């Protein structure tokens, strides 16, 4: 029989709210198993008869029998006809054995990771807010998204494709979506794409990781903009690459410094249409010079066109990939910013010689992107709804950027200088001399406001003190209220 304390332990475990969703026999099984694992019931110890335990717990005998049957199937107990149930011997594990000091120390230490695993863990990963607060950057406004239309298109597709959508999908991506993406980037971004060159992925971050692991070896050098998108640098660091930072000015990456760099790079990563975080656009002469450098060096250009849909003045410059006659450019795009983050669809337009290697490598990561989401997005794009939504949101975001710039000038004068971008979903702001970036971000956090610091985006962490203010996801009323709270918080921080 159980001792009183053991019986009470089983009762407490059964009644615990965390186990409420489990069937009663499974709760009893888990509770008894835990007593065995903890060493409270040693090998050979008899268990109470099922009738007796059922009576003590106030359950049916069948319930206890079901729990014992599962424990027996798992190898925790033995059942002997005419004798009862007993804890099974477990020679490779001695329940209740006290850990030696050495064993206890080893258990308390951090796990031994691979060099790549250690780099990934140290980076902190790329985390997004589940419920973004003003002024979280890079977040679109999902309240305008035509969900009823999307739902109707998805229902139509379910009727048409039926159970086919439940099977494995093409690892390169659904052909209708690849065709729609190619048509879109050719028309809107001046790309040179075909459906055969498009690889559908879950995100631009996955595309960066693929490029780092498939195209480059640990120790290889890659040129990275300075400042740069933090997710790219983390992906390259995790792959063991040596990042060579090259400064950015008002015309984008200083391409002439790449050619002058004595440490030859095998790739360059850049955001030429709307540089993150400065908002600069790479000048045409620099684009052409970069293409020629890559051709001479047989290097790769990794072009991240993360939010080019949202430009607010004039026509956007054609993408680098469309200007590259040598097929050395990988063009990366995403629907996270243009539609909604939960869609989890990005893509890469690849040089023909990379399509098969990158597709095969992708199968080792996650196999394929969900078929129904791909097919629905393809139908959404084919019907002209994607273009219409982007045009609508471009106007909405332009008004919000204009409002944010005016409010910052009115309420944060003397504290920050706004640098109004020509596109994108966030506005860089530089702090006045003498103000601490860390103090400003902490003060904003205390006021319920999320800011991304600028200095940490520089390779040496020595850039101008300031922050990014995302404006796309917030209504005019939310923007004004948040700017007022931020102004109060920053003025209080400046006085302290």
Order of alpha helices (4+ residues) and beta strands (2+ residues): alpha-alpha-alpha-alpha-beta-beta-alpha-alpha-alpha-alpha-beta-alpha-beta-alpha-beta-beta-alpha-beta-alpha-beta-alpha-beta-beta-alpha-alpha-alpha-beta-beta-alpha-beta-beta-alpha
